[in-house]
Amino acid sequence: MSTVSLDQPELDLYSSVRVDDPATSEEAAHFAAPRAGTHRLLALQALADAGEGGLTDFELEAATRVKQTSIGKRRKELADMGYVVPRLDEHGKQRRRPAPSGTPAGVYMITPGGRNALAHALDSGSLDKAKAS
């Protein structure tokens, strides 16, 4: 499990940028870093509120008001930390729901570790600060 803090941006701003990505991707990562922790917290809260049904990245966008492309990156970071997992069906396959375009979108849910991290953030007041910004 990663030691990335939920309420602080990662020190390595470019960890999500591939070597062959254009310079604009590096610039975008640099620009997003100050808000990444806030958006991770908002995503965790939305996934906790969704319960067992989980959310797609598009549903996360609606719940958090953070663009799907950005909140999807934060959800991936939370998954890398072990706080979010794919929502599986009875056959062990990831559940999917239609995206706005009609194509299937993966559904994700919060883990017990994610709930613990969220509880810690709530206790420290980090989530209130995130919602206020």
C-alpha positions in Angstrom: 0.0 0.0 0.0 1.3 3.5 -0.9 2.1 6.1 1.7 0.6 8.9 -0.4 -1.2 11.4 1.9 -4.9 12.0 1.0 -4.9 15.7 1.9 -1.5 16.7 0.5 -0.3 16.6 -3.1 2.2 14.0 -4.0 5.8 15.1 -4.0 6.5 13.4 -7.4 4.2 15.6 -9.5 5.0 13.6 -12.7 4.4 10.1 -11.5 1.3 9.9 -13.6 3.0 11.2 -16.7 4.5 8.7 -19.1 7.9 9.3 -20.7 6.3 9.5 -24.1 3.5 11.8 -23.1 3.5 15.3 -24.7 4.7 18.3 -22.7 1.1 19.3 -22.1 0.6 16.2 -19.9 3.5 17.2 -17.7 2.2 20.8 -17.5 -1.3 19.4 -16.6 0.2 17.2 -13.8 2.0 20.2 -12.4 -1.2 22.4 -12.5 -3.4 19.7 -10.9 -1.0 18.8 -8.0 -2.3 21.4 -5.5 -5.9 20.1 -5.8 -5.2 16.4 -6.1 -5.5 15.7 -2.4 -8.8 17.6 -2.2 -10.2 15.7 -5.1 -9.1 12.4 -3.7 -11.1 13.2 -0.5 -14.2 14.2 -2.5 -14.0 11.0 -4.5 -13.7 8.9 -1.4 -16.7 10.6 0.2 -18.8 10.2 -3.0 -17.9 6.5 -3.2 -18.7 6.0 0.5 -22.1 7.7 0.0 -22.8 5.5 -3.0 -22.4 2.3 -0.9 -22.3 -1.1 -2.4 -23.6 0.1 -5.8 -20.4 2.1 -6.4 -19.9 4.7 -9.1 -18.4 5.1 -12.5 -16.0 7.9 -13.2 -18.9 9.8 -14.9 -21.0 9.4 -11.8 -18.1 10.6 -9.7 -18.0 13.7 -11.9 -21.7 14.3 -11.2 -21.2 13.7 -7.4 -18.1 15.8 -7.0 -18.4 18.4 -9.8 -14.8 17.6 -10.8 -14.4 16.8 -14.5 -14.4 13.1 -15.3 -10.9 13.2 -16.7 -9.6 14.7 -13.4 -11.7 12.7 -10.9 -10.9 9.5 -12.9 -7.2 10.1 -12.2 -7.8 10.7 -8.5 -9.9 7.5 -8.4 -7.0 5.6 -10.0 -4.6 7.0 -7.4 -7.0 5.9 -4.7 -7.1 2.4 -6.3 -3.3 2.3 -6.3 -3.5 3.1 -2.6 -5.9 0.2 -2.0 -8.8 2.5 -1.1 -10.9 1.8 -4.2 -11.6 -1.4 -6.1 -13.6 -2.4 -9.1 -17.2 -3.4 -8.2 -17.5 -7.1 -9.3 -20.6 -9.0 -10.4 -21.5 -12.5 -9.3 -19.2 -13.9 -12.0 -16.1 -11.9 -10.7 -16.2 -9.5 -13.6 -16.2 -5.7 -13.2 -19.7 -4.3 -13.2 -20.4 -1.7 -15.9 -23.0 1.0 -16.5 -23.6 3.1 -19.5 -21.5 6.3 -19.8 -23.2 9.4 -21.2 -22.1 8.2 -24.7 -23.8 4.9 -24.1 -20.5 2.9 -24.0 -19.9 0.7 -20.9 -18.1 2.4 -18.0 -16.5 0.5 -15.1 -18.0 0.8 -11.6 -15.8 1.2 -8.5 -16.4 1.1 -4.8 -14.6 2.1 -1.6 -12.7 -0.5 0.4 -12.7 -0.8 4.2 -9.2 0.8 4.1 -10.7 3.7 2.1 -13.5 4.0 4.7 -10.8 4.2 7.5 -8.9 6.8 5.5 -12.1 8.8 5.0 -12.9 8.5 8.7 -9.5 9.8 9.6 -9.9 12.8 7.2 -13.3 13.5 8.7 -11.8 13.4 12.2 -9.1 15.8 11.2 -11.4 18.2 9.4 -9.7 17.6 6.1 -13.0 16.9 4.3 -14.6 20.1 5.5 -11.6 22.0 4.1 -11.9 20.2 0.8 -15.6 21.0 0.4 -15.0 24.6 1.3 -12.3 25.1 -1.4 
